[in-house]
């Protein structure tokens, strides 16, 4: 008797359930993940556990997302190891931010055809804790994800995913390996996250806005489709600067060409910045403003405010000397909260001379020679986050080895969204519930810049109080 018969169950068409019944294929799909000791696996729609069975659960941990209550109960009984957690619910509603506490995360699953595109966007969207995905999708979707320019399948999905992911076709699966048999072939694809230095530095929202507008009417010239965003003349000039014809159409541009075009269109496509001048920490006021100037790459000759043991200004000293001689100096950290009480964290760019790719406060920076703490806080949120704000000071942290010999003033600000990150300073960022941040710090303190840890621990209770006040 089959497992389905024992459970008195059958695949539900409404959930897009098609179960893989070929054990050799299931084992091969899991092997494609190349799992290493201590990694975490997120599996979408495990059903009866065809893939789960081949996970090395003595070496890795796993979270199983299952929407069918009957199958979720079955999985809990079948995989009762402490390393396995079964989550009942819709994968599209799953909060992947909790995965940052898990370290290296890989995703596997046979995706329901009717939501495969939505799931791809949901789990690849930044901030993304996943480094590799091995997914079975409808072949039509797989063809679009892996498509090249000038092909019929090439579109916005291809461009948006290929910007951050190396995507590879692994194997076509016939309908006969599934129960019930689907009417079309499936395709196993692999997505490997690109190294940050290989990802073009452009704002996520700006890039998506340009690409989607360009493909909105794929047979029309880009001078027509992009004129919905910017003046036609600006489009013509941007195309010409990239060596492209004014007759160019969306499907003719490679993902790299799309990035270059979006960069050349520049501030025409910028989303409105936010003006956040709180009354205490009351409701923010938002209005469109002229895009603020962006900070250039770190200049080692930048003159920082050096201070004595009582945080009294002495003189200005260049950045390189301050760090090499470990001189006492000043810095600010700004924590931006939304109405839900979540805090925005940024991941520092790989370009940073200290703590590259570590998670940090919403915005942070050194106080320049002759600059006040308050002025510096306003400048940093403008340069790094594109916010016009007057942050409120809530704490001071004394200089120490853990702060990099910085006297730090900690500030709070408010925003519901941050959509204009300085891509040269910040790799990615997002709002995180305080509970997740607490667990993340407890389990993986090495993921964070040490100065942030000192600031966060100093104001942790204050952040919780700010949340309860909302």
QUIFENTA-V501918 format. One line per field, one symbol per residue. psi: psi as a letter, one per 20 degrees, with the letter a starting at -180 (. if undefined). burial: + if it has 16 or more other C-alpha atoms within 10 Angstrom, else -. Layout:
BEGIN
psi->???
burial->???
END
This chain:
BEGIN
psi->prggghilrqpohhjkooppjohgggggghhihlqqpirppppplidjkgghhjpmiiirrqpoophogghggghhghmjqhippppprphiipnihiihiicppqpqqopphijgghhgggiiqqppiphqpoqprphgghhghjqqqjqhipahgggghigipppppgppprhijqprprirqrppqpoppqqhiippnqpghgghggghghjhnhiqqhhghiihgrqhhhgghgghhjkqqijqrgiiprhghgghghghhcihjpqprponnqodlapqppqprppqqqqaqpoiipoqoqraijkppfrpqqggggghjlqpaqrqppopqahijqppqqpqqiiqiplpjqqrrgqqrqprpjqrgghgghgghghhikpornqppirqpqprhhjkkpppppqqrqqhqojlqoiihpgrrrppqhhggghggghmhiiqphhggggghhjghhghhhghi.
burial->----------------+++++----++-++--+-+----++++++++++++++++-+--+++++++++--++-++---+----+++++--++---++++++++++++++++++--++-++-+++-++++++++++++++-+++++++++---+++++++++++++-+----++-+-++-+-+--++++++++++----+-++++-+++++++++++-+-++++++++-++-+-++++++----+-+-++++++++-+++++++++---++++++++++--+--+-+----+--+-------++++++---+-+--+++++-++---+++++++++++++-+++++++++++---+++++++++++++++---++-++++++++++++++++++--++++---++++++++++++++-+++++++++++++++++-++--++-----++++++++++-++---+--++---
END
